[in-house]
Amino acid sequence: MIRFEHVFKRYPERGEALGDISFEMNPGEMVFLTGHSGAGKSTLLRLIGLLERPSRGQVMVNGRNLATLPRRQIPFHRRQVGMIFQDHRLLPDRSVFENVALPLVVMGLGHKEIGRRVRAALDQVGLLRRERATPVALSGGEQQRVGIARAVVARPPVLLADEPTGNLDPDLSREIFVLFERFHYVGVTLLIATHDLNLVESMRHRTITLDEGRLVNDTGDW
Amino acid sequence: MAKKRTVRSHNPSLLDLPGIWFGHHLQSVIATLGRLMDTPLPTGMTVAVIAISLALPASLFVITENLRTMAGGWDQTAAISLFLKLDTGDRDAKTVATRLQSWPEIAKVHLITRDQALAEFRALGGFEEALEQLKSNPLPVVLAIYPNAFNSTPERLERLQARLLKQPESDFARMDTLWLKRFQAILDLVQSAVMLLGGLLGLGVLLIVGNTIRLEILNRRIEIEIMELVGATHAFIRRPFLYTGAWYGLLGGITAWLLVSIAVLLLQQPVSRLATLYRSEFDLQGLGLGATGVILGGSILLGLIGSWIAVNRHLEGAEPG
């Protein structure tokens, strides 16, 4: 589903962020990406979502080589990849409903269809009753669940999460991870960057570890 | 049953798509206008600047067009008045007129006999007493010469005038419309200058809209970023900004049209009064249907182009590196 082949990413101002990364993820796999801050976890995820392009090497997602993907195809690629961020990236002046509906609105779906799918996604994250609230009125955990609902509402086959529990206490973090596992069970391919090692160990999924831009450990399938 | 419904609605039929597409656009058109109306003061200021930029060349255009109409009315007068020698009788004059009529450069010759001239002179008033004192008619026969259109340029008229003077019966030839031709040439020049000015101010409108949209984009840059994250195409992101630009253009165009029309309305009376003093009738013409179309269409187009440039600059700067 996701394949990295000798991928390098170099920034002119920061130097090498990723060096010679190669790994493969099967469809439906749930993988943790760990490492210290600045180890290159975010950069790796950004390459998959085509927020950035590698300096060298190839990234394949769902059989598509991202290096040869024309510019105008980028939005359609991103619709295949749901992204979750530590800071949620919600629109503060829009309701929960409107935030979650955004991926469907940009796809050009009709009103009824949007309403149905948004409520289904909010139901999955347990926020069906908060659809009219604005994100500011929600707790950190609830905001993150809105972010997750937005990432899954268009049913992308791939889900990426960048430190999704970075600001949450352990109980809330566990809740979020259990939610991810549920998507895993229905066949979504998940790659979750986190430095919450306790949680990672307790969940028993394949774990890839980065250190200073290098892939230093890959536990393989559990 | 619920499942069945979901499966069907996941793939909206192709027949529904135009409706959905149209619905989105209509929604965007209304939403962008609503956004502009939410901030009446900044919107009004931008619209006013656009309106003034458009109203300036538009009003100059109205002025030159009216001068042209006015000059066109005078075009009906003869180009050259040929005064024959006093001893030329009406019969001889007729012969001269027939001869001149056969010249290729002359379209028409109108004979004004001495008696007709005297009668006309009398009708003007104020001269009656003076004329009574005279024993004989002091006025010569006049031939009003109308050249054809090709020979109406100042140089050709001058050549014609010289040729007419060479006729043995000729006494004096006065060019009545030479100044008019020159005036029209100046008018052409002024109108070209107005067009040029219009082009420059149009460019100004483009920059005003472009800059306004640029600020709007900066305000909403996080929203744009998030829309890109969830897979919005550039066309989708561009759409509301293009409509906003078009609205600015249209509102500016309408305001400019109103400004010019009000000015014309205010000047109507004084101009008519002035025309009456010159014994002519003249109605000040406002912006015609064509000019109105050009102003409104042009302003919308300028708004669209201005916002297009601003959005594209932003979107291209945000490509993945």
Interface residues (C-beta under 8 A of the other chain):
Chain A: G49 L50 L51 E52 R53 R71 R72 I74 P75 F76 H77 R78 R79 M83 R89 L90 L91 L102 P103 V106 M107 G108 L109 G110 K112 E113 R116 R150 A154
Chain B: T6 S9 H10 P12 D16 I20 W21 G23 H24 I222 E223 E225 I226 M227 E228 L229 V230 G231 A232 T233 H234 F236 E319 P320 G321
